[in-house]
Amino acid sequence: MRLEYKFLIENDRLSSLRSDLAPFVEADTFAQARSPQQYVVRSIYFDTHDLECYFQKIEGIPVRRKLRIRGYNELDKTSVIFLEIKKKYGSATMKFRSPLHYGNLDKLLQTNAVERYVISENGSQEPIDNGRRFLYHLMRKSLRPTVLVVYDREPYYCKFNPHLRITFDKNLRHRIFPTTQCLFNDTGLKASLANHFILEIKFTLGFPDWLQSIIRRYDVTRQALSKYTICLDQHSCAKPLTRTKNRILSQSLL
């Protein structure tokens, strides 16, 4: 289990923040092979017909779960995606992942044949169990694809602590009520944060003083940001939001 802190920062401060962090971090090896040093994150989030997961987040339920299918970059014949369950315990998170080839996704969802389609290296049982867990929750609450969320991630690791990860999540965009065939399709995506990016800090062994000092320079406050709710919040299907006074973002930030 690890802690996850998020901050909303104006786009025009990105270069300055990158420079301030540079002495302490290095680019993620997965991003180093790309130019610029970032990759595209694609997630289809699932929810109930009455948006239970969405409203649990809006209302600040401290322990909750969300299901998503995640892929990266562009589609090719060998694209591997992940069935994911992300569990939240306040600021702490746990993630359960199950990899498979994108071409087998619909077959898996139609047949539930986890052992056939989930990729399990060295005979590991964990991805099989995670796949079964994903399908259990999917069927138990009749979850359906609700939002495709796409963004560009610029990732870094701390030079002195590999358990500290820092990412700039930029150009957030989305499409509502996608199908599973839409994961790698950029057609019709709508911008979700026009003037801001999300700084995410993930760590397990403490929040270092040097990083706290940098964050204080930008006069920003940690927020319980959810890309899923930011995107869905723009649509009438998620209203009325008067069920809560705790709006994540005001319209001025969109």
C-alpha positions as CSV (number, residue, x, y, z in Angstrom):
1,M,0.0,0.0,0.0
2,R,1.3,3.5,-0.8
3,L,0.3,7.1,-0.3
4,E,-0.8,9.3,-3.2
5,Y,-0.8,13.1,-3.1
6,K,-2.2,15.2,-5.9
7,F,-1.9,18.9,-6.7
8,L,-3.5,21.0,-9.5
9,I,-1.0,23.4,-11.1
10,E,-1.2,25.9,-13.9
11,N,0.3,24.8,-17.2
12,D,2.5,27.9,-17.4
13,R,4.4,26.7,-14.3
14,L,5.3,23.3,-15.7
15,S,8.8,24.3,-16.9
16,S,9.7,25.9,-13.6
17,L,8.5,22.9,-11.6
18,R,10.5,20.6,-13.9
19,S,13.6,22.6,-13.4
20,D,13.2,22.7,-9.6
21,L,12.8,18.9,-9.5
22,A,15.6,18.1,-11.9
23,P,18.5,17.8,-9.3
24,F,16.5,15.1,-7.4
25,V,14.8,13.0,-10.1
26,E,15.4,11.1,-13.3
27,A,13.0,10.1,-16.1
28,D,11.1,6.8,-15.9
29,T,12.9,4.3,-18.1
30,F,9.6,3.6,-19.9
31,A,9.4,7.2,-21.0
32,Q,13.1,7.6,-21.8
33,A,12.7,5.7,-25.1
34,R,10.1,8.2,-26.3
35,S,10.4,11.8,-27.5
36,P,9.3,13.8,-25.6
37,Q,9.9,11.7,-22.5
38,Q,6.3,10.9,-21.8
39,Y,3.7,8.3,-22.7
40,V,-0.1,8.3,-23.2
41,V,-2.2,6.7,-20.5
42,R,-5.6,5.4,-21.6
43,S,-8.3,4.1,-19.2
44,I,-11.9,3.0,-19.5
45,Y,-13.6,3.4,-16.2
46,F,-16.6,1.3,-15.2
47,D,-19.5,2.3,-13.0
48,T,-23.1,1.3,-12.2
49,H,-26.0,2.7,-14.1
50,D,-26.6,5.2,-11.3
51,L,-22.9,6.2,-11.0
52,E,-22.3,4.7,-7.6
53,C,-18.5,5.0,-7.9
54,Y,-18.7,8.6,-9.0
55,F,-20.9,9.7,-6.1
56,Q,-18.8,7.7,-3.6
57,K,-15.9,9.9,-4.7
58,I,-17.9,13.1,-4.7
59,E,-19.3,12.4,-1.2
60,G,-15.8,11.6,0.2
61,I,-16.4,8.0,1.1
62,P,-12.9,7.1,2.5
63,V,-12.8,3.4,1.5
64,R,-13.9,2.7,-2.1
65,R,-13.0,0.7,-5.2
66,K,-13.0,1.5,-8.9
67,L,-12.5,-0.7,-11.9
68,R,-10.8,0.3,-15.1
69,I,-9.1,-1.1,-18.2
70,R,-5.8,0.5,-18.9
71,G,-3.6,0.7,-21.9
72,Y,-0.7,2.8,-23.1
73,N,0.4,4.8,-26.1
74,E,-0.8,3.6,-29.5
75,L,-2.4,0.3,-30.6
76,D,-0.2,-2.3,-32.3
77,K,-0.5,-6.1,-32.8
78,T,1.3,-6.8,-29.5
79,S,-0.5,-4.2,-27.3
80,V,-0.9,-5.5,-23.7
81,I,-3.6,-3.9,-21.5
82,F,-4.5,-4.4,-17.9
83,L,-7.6,-5.1,-16.0
84,E,-7.2,-3.0,-12.9
85,I,-8.9,-2.6,-9.5
86,K,-7.8,0.4,-7.5
87,K,-8.8,0.5,-3.9
88,K,-8.6,3.7,-1.9
89,Y,-8.2,3.9,1.9
90,G,-8.1,7.7,2.4
91,S,-4.8,8.8,0.8
92,A,-3.5,5.2,0.6
93,T,-4.0,3.1,-2.4
94,M,-3.7,-0.6,-3.5
95,K,-3.8,-1.7,-7.1
96,F,-4.6,-5.2,-8.5
97,R,-3.6,-5.7,-12.1
98,S,-4.1,-8.5,-14.6
99,P,-2.4,-8.2,-18.1
100,L,-3.7,-9.5,-21.4
101,H,-3.4,-8.8,-25.1
102,Y,-5.9,-6.2,-26.2
103,G,-7.1,-8.4,-29.0
104,N,-8.4,-10.9,-26.4
105,L,-10.2,-8.4,-24.2
106,D,-13.7,-8.9,-25.6
107,K,-13.2,-12.7,-25.6
108,L,-12.3,-12.6,-22.0
109,L,-15.3,-10.4,-21.1
110,Q,-17.7,-12.7,-23.0
111,T,-16.4,-16.0,-21.7
112,N,-14.8,-15.2,-18.3
113,A,-12.0,-17.5,-19.4
114,V,-9.3,-15.9,-17.2
115,E,-6.9,-18.8,-17.4
116,R,-6.9,-18.7,-21.2
117,Y,-6.5,-15.0,-21.8
118,V,-4.7,-13.5,-18.8
119,I,-0.9,-13.4,-19.2
120,S,0.8,-15.2,-16.3
121,E,4.6,-15.1,-16.3
122,N,6.5,-17.9,-14.6
123,G,3.3,-19.6,-13.6
124,S,2.3,-16.8,-11.2
125,Q,-1.2,-17.2,-9.8
126,E,-1.5,-13.5,-8.9
127,P,-2.6,-12.1,-12.3
128,I,-5.1,-15.0,-12.6
129,D,-6.6,-14.2,-9.2
130,N,-6.7,-10.5,-10.0
131,G,-8.5,-11.2,-13.2
132,R,-11.1,-13.3,-11.4
133,R,-11.5,-10.5,-8.8
134,F,-12.1,-7.9,-11.6
135,L,-14.7,-10.0,-13.3
136,Y,-16.5,-10.7,-10.0
137,H,-16.9,-7.0,-9.2
138,L,-17.8,-6.3,-12.8
139,M,-20.7,-8.7,-12.8
140,R,-21.7,-8.3,-9.2
141,K,-22.8,-4.7,-9.7
142,S,-23.4,-4.9,-13.5
143,L,-20.7,-2.3,-14.2
144,R,-20.5,-0.7,-17.6
145,P,-18.0,1.4,-19.5
146,T,-18.7,5.0,-18.4
147,V,-15.8,7.2,-19.4
148,L,-12.6,6.9,-21.5
149,V,-9.9,9.0,-19.8
150,V,-6.7,9.9,-21.8
151,Y,-3.8,12.0,-20.7
152,D,0.0,12.5,-21.3
153,R,2.1,11.4,-18.4
154,E,5.6,12.7,-17.8
155,P,7.0,10.4,-15.2
156,Y,10.0,10.6,-12.8
157,Y,11.6,8.6,-10.0
158,C,13.6,10.0,-7.2
159,K,17.4,9.4,-7.6
160,F,17.7,8.6,-3.9
161,N,14.5,6.7,-3.3
162,P,13.0,4.4,-6.0
163,H,9.8,4.2,-4.0
164,L,9.1,7.9,-4.6
165,R,7.5,8.6,-8.0
166,I,6.5,11.9,-9.4
167,T,4.3,12.4,-12.5
168,F,3.0,15.4,-14.5
169,D,-0.4,14.3,-16.0
170,K,-1.1,16.7,-18.8
171,N,-3.7,17.4,-21.6
172,L,-6.5,15.5,-19.8
173,R,-9.2,14.5,-22.3
174,H,-12.1,12.1,-22.3
175,R,-15.1,10.5,-24.1
176,I,-18.3,9.5,-22.3
177,F,-19.9,6.0,-22.5
178,P,-17.2,4.4,-24.7
179,T,-17.1,0.8,-25.8
180,T,-14.1,-1.4,-25.1
181,Q,-13.1,-1.0,-28.8
182,C,-12.5,2.7,-28.1
183,L,-9.5,2.4,-25.8
184,F,-7.0,3.3,-28.5
185,N,-9.3,5.6,-30.5
186,D,-8.7,9.3,-30.1
187,T,-11.7,10.4,-32.2
188,G,-14.1,12.6,-30.4
189,L,-12.0,13.2,-27.2
190,K,-12.9,16.4,-25.4
191,A,-10.5,18.5,-23.3
192,S,-11.1,18.2,-19.6
193,L,-8.6,20.6,-18.0
194,A,-7.8,23.5,-20.3
195,N,-5.3,25.4,-18.2
196,H,-3.9,22.9,-15.6
197,F,-2.0,19.7,-15.2
198,I,-2.1,17.3,-12.2
199,L,1.1,16.7,-10.2
200,E,1.0,13.3,-8.6
201,I,3.4,12.1,-5.9
202,K,3.4,8.4,-4.9
203,F,5.5,7.2,-2.1
204,T,5.8,4.5,0.6
205,L,8.8,5.6,2.7
206,G,8.0,9.2,3.6
207,F,7.6,12.6,2.0
208,P,11.1,14.1,1.8
209,D,11.9,17.7,3.1
210,W,13.3,18.8,-0.3
211,L,10.1,17.9,-2.0
212,Q,7.9,19.6,0.6
213,S,10.1,22.7,0.2
214,I,9.5,22.7,-3.6
215,I,5.8,22.3,-3.3
216,R,5.6,25.2,-0.8
217,R,7.1,27.5,-3.4
218,Y,4.1,27.0,-5.7
219,D,1.6,27.7,-3.0
220,V,-0.7,24.8,-3.9
221,T,-2.8,22.6,-1.7
222,R,-3.1,18.9,-1.8
223,Q,-6.5,17.9,-3.3
224,A,-8.5,14.7,-3.6
225,L,-8.4,14.9,-7.4
226,S,-10.0,12.2,-9.6
227,K,-9.5,12.3,-13.3
228,Y,-12.6,10.1,-13.7
229,T,-14.8,12.6,-11.7
230,I,-13.3,15.6,-13.3
231,C,-14.3,14.3,-16.8
232,L,-17.7,13.0,-15.8
233,D,-18.5,16.2,-13.9
234,Q,-18.9,18.0,-17.2
235,H,-21.9,16.0,-18.3
236,S,-25.6,16.1,-17.3
237,C,-25.6,12.4,-16.5
238,A,-23.6,13.2,-13.4
239,K,-26.1,15.8,-12.1
240,P,-27.4,16.9,-9.7
241,L,-24.2,17.5,-7.8
242,T,-26.2,19.1,-5.0
243,R,-25.8,15.7,-3.2
244,T,-22.6,17.2,-1.9
245,K,-21.0,20.5,-1.1
246,N,-17.5,19.1,-1.8
247,R,-17.0,19.9,-5.4
248,I,-13.5,18.9,-6.6
249,L,-13.1,21.7,-9.1
250,S,-15.0,24.9,-9.7
251,Q,-16.0,25.7,-13.3
252,S,-13.3,28.4,-13.4
253,L,-10.6,25.7,-13.5
254,L,-12.1,23.8,-16.4
